[in-house]
Amino acid sequence: MTPVVEGYFQVQAEDMAAARQLAAVVPRAAAFHLQQAAGKLVKAILWVEGIHVTAEHNIGQLVGLLPDGHDWKADLMELDVLSRFATTFRYPSPTGKIARAPDQAVLEGYLSLLDTLTDDARAWCQSRE
């Protein structure tokens, strides 16, 4: 893989490790790292496809850059729910309300999904470069 794609997978693995360690004790922070990991996975695939990667963090918008019918589009779009994890659990609302932290089981479910997608995406990226 190119150094850029390998770099995305490396920092994505760090976000995954942080999410795992934080899930039980600081679930808000774990949620943020899950969103970051998902975004980096999408950006690795976009890079392999030669699609300009921006600083965008909205997973749905990033996945939308893939052409219709792309092998990864549907699977990656499942991660769009994590887009809200970038801010929902990190900031109070304009009225001062703080969203209830995500349950550990929810976080672990997304960790498992990301593990599977990451393994498959890494192999796919290696086959494409």
C-alpha positions in Angstrom: 0.0 0.0 0.0 1.1 3.6 -0.5 2.4 5.4 2.6 -0.7 7.5 2.7 -3.1 4.6 2.8 -0.9 2.7 5.3 -0.9 5.9 7.3 -4.7 6.0 7.4 -4.8 2.4 8.6 -2.2 3.1 11.2 -4.0 6.1 12.8 -7.3 4.3 12.4 -5.9 1.4 14.4 -4.9 3.9 17.1 -8.4 5.4 17.2 -9.8 1.8 17.5 -7.5 1.1 20.4 -8.5 4.3 22.1 -12.2 3.5 21.7 -11.7 0.0 23.1 -9.9 1.3 26.2 -12.4 4.1 26.8 -15.7 2.3 26.1 -16.3 1.2 29.7 -14.9 4.2 31.5 -15.4 7.2 29.2 -18.0 6.2 26.6 -18.3 9.8 25.2 -14.6 9.8 24.3 -14.9 6.3 22.9 -17.7 7.4 20.6 -15.6 10.2 19.2 -12.7 7.8 18.5 -15.1 5.4 16.7 -16.3 8.2 14.5 -12.6 9.1 13.8 -11.8 5.5 13.0 -14.7 5.2 10.6 -13.7 8.4 8.8 -10.1 7.2 8.3 -11.3 3.9 6.9 -13.5 5.7 4.4 -10.6 8.1 3.5 -8.2 5.2 2.8 -10.7 3.7 0.3 -11.2 7.1 -1.3 -7.5 7.6 -1.6 -7.1 4.2 -3.3 -9.8 5.3 -5.8 -8.0 8.5 -6.5 -10.8 10.6 -5.0 -9.6 13.8 -3.4 -9.8 13.5 0.4 -10.8 16.6 2.3 -10.9 17.4 6.0 -14.6 16.5 6.0 -15.7 14.4 8.9 -19.2 13.6 7.8 -19.0 9.9 6.9 -22.1 10.0 4.7 -20.7 12.9 2.7 -17.4 11.2 2.3 -19.0 7.9 1.2 -21.1 9.9 -1.2 -17.9 10.7 -3.1 -17.8 7.1 -4.3 -19.6 6.3 -7.5 -23.0 4.6 -7.4 -22.5 0.8 -7.4 -19.0 1.0 -5.9 -18.1 -2.3 -4.1 -17.7 -0.4 -0.7 -20.5 2.2 -0.9 -23.3 0.4 0.8 -21.1 -1.1 3.6 -19.4 2.2 4.4 -22.7 4.0 4.4 -23.7 1.9 7.4 -21.1 3.8 9.3 -22.8 7.2 8.6 -24.6 6.9 12.0 -21.2 7.5 13.6 -21.0 10.9 12.0 -23.0 12.3 14.9 -20.5 10.8 17.4 -18.1 13.5 16.4 -20.0 16.1 18.4 -23.2 14.8 20.0 -21.5 13.4 23.1 -18.7 16.0 23.3 -20.6 19.2 23.7 -23.8 20.4 25.4 -26.7 21.5 23.2 -27.5 25.2 22.8 -29.9 24.8 25.8 -27.1 23.2 27.9 -28.5 19.6 27.7 -25.8 16.9 27.6 -26.7 13.8 25.6 -26.8 10.6 27.4 -23.6 8.7 26.8 -23.8 5.7 24.4 -24.1 2.3 26.0 -21.0 0.1 26.1 -22.9 -2.6 24.1 -23.6 -0.1 21.3 -19.9 1.0 21.3 -18.8 -2.6 21.2 -21.1 -3.4 18.3 -19.6 -0.6 16.2 -16.1 -1.7 17.2 -16.9 -5.2 15.9 -18.4 -3.9 12.7 -15.3 -1.7 12.2 -13.0 -4.6 12.9 -14.6 -6.6 10.1 -14.8 -3.8 7.6 -11.2 -2.8 8.3 -9.8 -6.3 7.7 -11.7 -6.5 4.5 -10.8 -3.0 3.4 -7.1 -3.5 4.1 -7.1 -6.6 1.9 -9.1 -4.7 -0.8 -6.7 -1.8 -0.7 -3.7 -4.0 -1.0 -5.2 -5.8 -4.0 -5.8 -2.4 -5.7 -2.4 -0.9 -5.3 
